[in-house]
Amino acid sequence: MYRKILVGTDGSRTAAKAVERSVEVARSSGAALTILSAGRPDKAGAAVEAAAAAHAGSGVTIDTLVVDADAVAALVDTARSGGYDLMVMGNRGMTGVSRFLRLGSVPNKVTHQLPCSMLIVKTT
């Protein structure tokens, strides 16, 4: 089914739900999982390491990746260059009234450029 799965995180509670679902899918399909965070290496590194540590006993091969770039560009470029079969993302991480009106801006932008399948996890 899937061989390589990519999931993005910013360390938030909503992103943790997407990471959790990506671990479940990876486990059920025997896929390897990469947890990516985009941004400053100190903050992004802490986010991916925490997410990987939370699922260390899952039986899934988990790699981490930090990209010092815009989240949309980092996710799409990594999906393209890494040959990923599936990307998992939360539906939105926004706060306030706008989160009820539309898909979050990062998932929305990624869907238009992504070269692989995408699983959008309802996180809110």
N, CA, C and O of each residue as an XYZ file, in Angstrom:
496
protein
N       0.830     -1.182      0.000
C       0.000      0.000      0.000
C       0.881      1.255      0.000
O       1.007      1.907     -1.036
N       1.492      1.606      1.136
C       2.404      2.749      1.218
C       3.770      2.253      1.658
O       3.879      1.340      2.477
N       4.818      2.869      1.101
C       6.183      2.525      1.486
C       6.828      3.639      2.300
O       7.574      3.381      3.245
N       6.531      4.892      1.921
C       7.128      6.051      2.583
C       6.044      7.079      2.872
O       5.320      7.510      1.975
N       5.946      7.462      4.136
C       4.944      8.427      4.560
C       5.647      9.638      5.156
O       6.619      9.505      5.899
N       5.144     10.814      4.822
C       5.666     12.078      5.331
C       4.573     12.758      6.132
O       3.427     12.839      5.692
N       4.935     13.249      7.315
C       3.989     14.008      8.127
C       4.701     15.255      8.635
O       5.868     15.210      9.026
N       3.979     16.359      8.621
C       4.534     17.607      9.129
C       4.041     17.890     10.530
O       2.919     17.540     10.896
N       4.905     18.538     11.316
C       4.502     18.940     12.658
C       5.109     20.293     12.986
O       6.190     20.644     12.513
N       4.395     21.034     13.800
C       4.928     22.279     14.342
C       4.999     22.174     15.868
O       5.261     23.159     16.558
N       4.764     20.972     16.376
C       4.810     20.745     17.812
C       3.500     21.003     18.527
O       3.426     20.848     19.746
N       2.466     21.392     17.802
C       1.180     21.713     18.421
C       0.370     20.452     18.726
O       0.676     19.366     18.232
N      -0.664     20.615     19.545
C      -1.571     19.503     19.856
C      -2.264     18.984     18.615
O      -2.434     17.775     18.457
N      -2.669     19.890     17.726
C      -3.362     19.447     16.518
C      -2.417     18.684     15.604
O      -2.817     17.692     14.995
N      -1.174     19.128     15.499
C      -0.194     18.410     14.673
C       0.095     17.036     15.272
O       0.345     16.081     14.536
N       0.063     16.930     16.594
C       0.299     15.640     17.245
C      -0.746     14.609     16.831
O      -0.445     13.418     16.746
N      -1.971     15.061     16.573
C      -3.018     14.148     16.106
C      -2.680     13.612     14.713
O      -2.905     12.435     14.430
N      -2.147     14.461     13.854
C      -1.748     14.022     12.517
C      -0.570     13.053     12.606
O      -0.528     12.060     11.879
N       0.379     13.333     13.487
C       1.520     12.427     13.668
C       1.026     11.073     14.165
O       1.463     10.032     13.675
N       0.125     11.085     15.124
C      -0.417      9.832     15.659
C      -1.085      9.004     14.556
O      -0.875      7.794     14.476
N      -1.881      9.648     13.717
C      -2.543      8.934     12.627
C      -1.521      8.414     11.617
O      -1.683      7.317     11.082
N      -0.474      9.189     11.354
C       0.551      8.741     10.398
C       1.279      7.511     10.925
O       1.649      6.631     10.147
N       1.484      7.442     12.219
C       2.112      6.257     12.827
C       1.189      5.049     12.653
O       1.656      3.957     12.329
N      -0.105      5.235     12.865
C      -1.063      4.136     12.689
C      -1.057      3.617     11.252
O      -1.045      2.407     11.023
N      -1.066      4.530     10.295
C      -1.069      4.134      8.882
C       0.249      3.451      8.531
O       0.254      2.435      7.836
N       1.352      3.996      9.000
C       2.663      3.383      8.721
C       2.741      1.978      9.307
O       3.234      1.056      8.658
N       2.261      1.819     10.516
C       2.291      0.509     11.163
C       1.446     -0.503     10.387
O       1.871     -1.639     10.177
N       0.259     -0.090      9.967
C      -0.646     -1.023      9.282
C      -0.186     -1.366      7.867
O      -0.550     -2.417      7.339
N       0.603     -0.497      7.252
C       1.050     -0.748      5.878
C       2.519     -1.151      5.783
O       3.007     -1.462      4.696
N       3.226     -1.145      6.914
C       4.646     -1.495      6.894
C       5.525     -0.414      6.300
O       6.637     -0.695      5.853
N       5.044      0.817      6.290
C       5.780      1.929      5.693
C       6.749      2.570      6.675
O       6.578      2.475      7.891
N       7.760      3.219      6.135
C       8.659      4.054      6.926
C       8.012      5.433      7.039
O       7.274      5.855      6.149
N       8.292      6.125      8.129
C       7.686      7.419      8.393
C       8.763      8.470      8.604
O       9.744      8.239      9.310
N       8.569      9.625      7.983
C       9.432     10.782      8.224
C       8.575     11.874      8.835
O       7.529     12.240      8.300
N       9.039     12.389      9.973
C       8.374     13.506     10.632
C       9.184     14.750     10.312
O      10.367     14.831     10.642
N       8.539     15.726      9.664
C       9.216     16.935      9.207
C       8.682     18.147      9.943
O       7.488     18.244     10.230
N       9.581     19.068     10.244
C       9.169     20.363     10.754
C       9.939     21.431      9.990
O      11.137     21.292      9.745
N       9.247     22.484      9.622
C       9.861     23.585      8.879
C       9.998     24.783      9.805
O       9.089     25.112     10.567
N      11.149     25.419      9.722
C      11.359     26.608     10.531
C      12.751     26.654     11.102
O      13.650     25.942     10.654
N      12.919     27.506     12.105
C      14.229     27.638     12.756
C      14.655     26.289     13.316
O      13.861     25.613     13.970
N      15.890     25.892     13.071
C      16.343     24.566     13.485
C      16.172     24.258     14.973
O      15.887     23.114     15.324
N      16.338     25.244     15.854
C      16.198     24.955     17.285
C      14.767     24.561     17.645
O      14.553     23.540     18.297
N      13.803     25.350     17.232
C      12.405     25.055     17.546
C      11.892     23.857     16.751
O      11.239     22.972     17.305
N      12.188     23.831     15.459
C      11.721     22.736     14.607
C      12.351     21.410     15.029
O      11.687     20.373     15.019
N      13.613     21.444     15.394
C      14.294     20.229     15.846
C      13.664     19.658     17.101
O      13.499     18.444     17.228
N      13.315     20.532     18.022
C      12.665     20.082     19.252
C      11.304     19.457     18.946
O      10.918     18.471     19.575
N      10.580     20.024     17.986
C       9.248     19.506     17.633
C       9.334     18.106     17.043
O       8.567     17.225     17.431
N      10.263     17.886     16.103
C      10.345     16.556     15.483
C      10.898     15.517     16.452
O      10.464     14.366     16.442
N      11.841     15.913     17.276
C      12.398     14.963     18.245
C      11.350     14.546     19.270
O      11.285     13.374     19.643
N      10.536     15.482     19.727
C       9.467     15.153     20.675
C       8.437     14.226     20.033
O       7.979     13.272     20.662
N       8.077     14.503     18.792
C       7.094     13.662     18.093
C       7.646     12.255     17.888
O       6.930     11.273     18.087
N       8.899     12.150     17.495
C       9.512     10.832     17.288
C       9.621     10.078     18.608
O       9.352      8.877     18.658
N      10.006     10.759     19.660
C      10.145     10.115     20.973
C       8.799      9.600     21.476
O       8.736      8.549     22.113
N       7.733     10.329     21.197
C       6.399      9.917     21.642
C       5.957      8.603     21.005
O       5.087      7.916     21.541
N       6.554      8.246     19.857
C       6.145      7.041     19.134
C       7.303      6.059     18.952
O       7.274      5.204     18.067
N       8.319      6.195     19.802
C       9.514      5.353     19.679
C       9.203      3.870     19.828
O       9.881      3.046     19.215
N       8.220      3.512     20.605
C       7.876      2.114     20.825
C       6.808      1.584     19.894
O       6.234      0.527     20.156
N       6.529      2.288     18.818
C       5.418      1.931     17.926
C       5.733      0.789     16.972
O       4.822      0.200     16.390
N       7.015      0.470     16.807
C       7.398     -0.545     15.836
C       7.544     -0.001     14.430
O       7.787     -0.765     13.496
N       7.401      1.302     14.263
C       7.525      1.959     12.959
C       8.917      2.575     12.857
O       9.416      3.155     13.822
N       9.540      2.449     11.687
C      10.809      3.116     11.436
C      10.520      4.595     11.230
O       9.838      4.974     10.278
N      11.044      5.432     12.131
C      10.756      6.865     12.100
C      12.053      7.640     11.924
O      13.005      7.470     12.685
N      12.071      8.495     10.905
C      13.158      9.441     10.683
C      12.614     10.832     10.955
O      11.407     11.063     10.891
N      13.518     11.758     11.261
C      13.113     13.143     11.454
C      13.867     14.025     10.469
O      14.975     13.705     10.039
N      13.245     15.133     10.127
C      13.838     16.062      9.170
C      13.433     17.475      9.552
O      12.263     17.745      9.827
N      14.404     18.370      9.568
C      14.156     19.788      9.819
C      14.590     20.551      8.579
O      15.703     20.377      8.083
N      13.696     21.398      8.085
C      13.989     22.202      6.900
C      13.776     23.668      7.270
O      12.688     24.056      7.695
N      14.804     24.464      7.107
C      14.722     25.892      7.424
C      14.130     26.616      6.218
O      14.842     27.244      5.435
N      12.808     26.510      6.091
C      12.100     27.097      4.952
C      10.632     27.261      5.315
O      10.190     26.840      6.384
N       9.897     27.872      4.420
C       8.456     27.984      4.537
C       7.844     26.581      4.601
O       8.311     25.676      3.910
N       6.823     26.394      5.408
C       6.227     25.064      5.605
C       5.708     24.448      4.311
O       5.935     23.265      4.059
N       5.024     25.221      3.496
C       4.466     24.689      2.249
C       5.580     24.220      1.333
O       5.533     23.101      0.822
N       6.576     25.056      1.119
C       7.696     24.693      0.247
C       8.440     23.484      0.788
O       8.801     22.587      0.027
N       8.673     23.453      2.091
C       9.405     22.333      2.697
C       8.654     21.024      2.501
O       9.260     20.015      2.138
N       7.365     21.023      2.734
C       6.563     19.802      2.603
C       6.484     19.326      1.153
O       6.695     18.146      0.874
N       6.185     20.227      0.246
C       6.040     19.846     -1.165
C       7.384     19.415     -1.746
O       7.461     18.387     -2.418
N       8.437     20.179     -1.498
C       9.762     19.828     -2.030
C      10.253     18.495     -1.477
O      10.829     17.694     -2.213
N      10.033     18.254     -0.201
C      10.458     16.993      0.404
C       9.658     15.827     -0.153
O      10.217     14.765     -0.426
N       8.359     16.015     -0.324
C       7.523     14.951     -0.904
C       8.003     14.601     -2.310
O       8.067     13.429     -2.681
N       8.336     15.613     -3.077
C       8.818     15.388     -4.453
C      10.177     14.694     -4.467
O      10.352     13.668     -5.124
N      11.124     15.254     -3.746
C      12.498     14.744     -3.819
C      12.666     13.421     -3.088
O      13.567     12.646     -3.411
N      11.812     13.152     -2.109
C      11.962     11.940     -1.304
C      11.174     10.745     -1.791
O      11.306      9.655     -1.237
N      10.359     10.922     -2.812
C       9.586      9.811     -3.345
C       8.546      9.272     -2.374
O       8.343      8.061     -2.289
N       7.898     10.151     -1.653
C       6.892      9.723     -0.682
C       5.608      9.310     -1.383
O       5.226      9.897     -2.395
N       4.941      8.290     -0.834
C       3.670      7.795     -1.350
C       2.480      8.532     -0.746
O       1.426      8.653     -1.371
N       2.663      9.022      0.477
C       1.556      9.614      1.225
C       2.072     10.717      2.121
O       3.124     10.598      2.748
N       1.299     11.804      2.167
C       1.556     12.850      3.150
C       0.348     12.904      4.074
O      -0.795     12.833      3.623
N       0.610     13.029      5.358
C      -0.449     13.147      6.362
C      -0.349     14.534      6.977
O       0.731     14.969      7.378
N      -1.476     15.223      7.049
C      -1.527     16.563      7.638
C      -2.806     16.733      8.431
O      -3.818     16.085      8.164
N      -2.739     17.615      9.406
C      -3.947     18.012     10.109
C      -4.748     18.961      9.243
O      -4.192     19.649      8.387
N      -6.056     19.000      9.465
C      -6.901     19.852      8.625
C      -6.680     21.332      8.868
O      -6.836     22.141      7.953
N      -6.323     21.692     10.076
C      -6.054     23.105     10.350
C      -5.443     23.255     11.729
O      -5.698     22.470     12.642
N      -4.650     24.265     11.845
C      -4.037     24.563     13.124
C      -4.335     25.984     13.541
O      -3.775     26.487     14.516
N      -5.230     26.639     12.793
C      -5.529     28.032     13.077
C      -6.388     28.147     14.332
O      -7.000     27.177     14.778
N      -6.417     29.336     14.878
C      -7.256     29.594     16.035
C      -8.299     30.631     15.664
O      -8.219     31.265     14.612
N      -9.262     30.794     16.530
C     -10.279     31.807     16.302
C     -11.360     31.355     15.341
O     -11.448     30.177     14.994
N     -12.182     32.303     14.915
C     -13.326     32.027     14.067
C     -12.903     31.465     12.714
O     -13.618     30.632     12.156
N     -11.767     31.892     12.171
C     -11.373     31.467     10.827
C     -11.182     29.962     10.729
O     -11.297     29.405      9.637
N     -10.894     29.289     11.831
C     -10.693     27.842     11.754
C     -11.978     27.098     11.421
O     -11.921     25.948     10.986
N     -13.128     27.720     11.612
C     -14.396     27.065     11.304
C     -14.842     27.299      9.863
O     -15.804     26.680      9.408
N     -14.169     28.166      9.156
C     -14.632     28.565      7.841
C     -13.955     27.851      6.685
O     -14.549     27.745      5.612
N     -12.735     27.357      6.860
C     -12.021     26.773      5.729
C     -10.904     25.853      6.198
O     -10.529     25.838      7.370
N     -10.389     25.091      5.248
C      -9.219     24.268      5.495
C      -8.064     25.204      5.813
O      -7.968     26.280      5.222
N      -7.185     24.820      6.736
C      -6.045     25.646      7.089
C      -5.213     26.027      5.878
O      -5.219     25.317      4.872
N      -4.503     27.135      5.965
C      -3.792     27.650      4.803
C      -2.668     26.726      4.332
O      -2.479     26.572      3.126
N      -1.923     26.113      5.241
C      -0.849     25.216      4.799
C      -1.426     23.978      4.111
O      -1.005     23.677      2.994
N      -2.365     23.243      4.714
C      -2.933     22.094      3.997
C      -3.576     22.493      2.669
O      -3.460     21.764      1.683
N      -4.243     23.626      2.635
C      -4.889     24.068      1.409
C      -3.862     24.313      0.309
O      -4.058     23.866     -0.822
N      -2.787     25.004      0.611
C      -1.753     25.289     -0.386
C      -1.029     24.023     -0.821
O      -0.715     23.862     -2.001
N      -0.761     23.126      0.122
C      -0.046     21.892     -0.201
C      -0.857     21.024     -1.161
O      -0.295     20.429     -2.080
N      -2.162     20.945     -0.958
C      -2.989     20.067     -1.795
C      -2.898     20.409     -3.274
O      -3.055     19.530     -4.121
N      -2.649     21.654     -3.593
C      -2.586     22.080     -4.994
C      -1.266     21.736     -5.671
O      -1.171     21.791     -6.897
N      -0.251     21.385     -4.897
C       1.077     21.170     -5.460
C       1.642     19.777     -5.191
O       2.686     19.420     -5.738
N       0.985     19.007     -4.380
C       1.532     17.747     -3.893
C       1.604     16.671     -4.972
O       0.637     16.476     -5.708
N       2.736     15.967     -5.080
C       2.890     14.930     -6.097
C       2.452     13.537     -5.640
O       2.614     12.564     -6.377
N       1.902     13.438     -4.436
C       1.496     12.133     -3.920
C       0.123     12.240     -3.269
O      -0.475     13.316     -3.228
N      -0.366     11.121     -2.766
C      -1.648     11.120     -2.067
C      -1.523     11.866     -0.742
O      -0.435     12.012     -0.185
N      -2.669     12.331     -0.260
C      -2.683     13.074      0.988
C      -3.823     12.590      1.875
O      -4.947     12.397      1.411
N      -3.525     12.398      3.135
C      -4.533     12.074      4.142
C      -4.657     13.288      5.055
O      -3.697     13.675      5.721
N      -5.833     13.879      5.082
C      -6.072     15.025      5.952
C      -6.825     14.536      7.173
O      -7.930     14.001      7.071
N      -6.211     14.728      8.325
C      -6.745     14.262      9.593
C      -7.539     15.388     10.248
O      -7.053     16.513     10.372
N      -8.756     15.076     10.661
C      -9.548     16.073     11.376
C      -8.947     16.243     12.764
O      -8.957     15.322     13.581
N      -8.427     17.427     13.012
C      -7.717     17.676     14.260
C      -8.430     18.651     15.175
O      -8.042     18.809     16.332
N      -9.471     19.310     14.674
C     -10.178     20.292     15.490
C     -11.657     19.997     15.506
O     -12.424     20.719     16.144
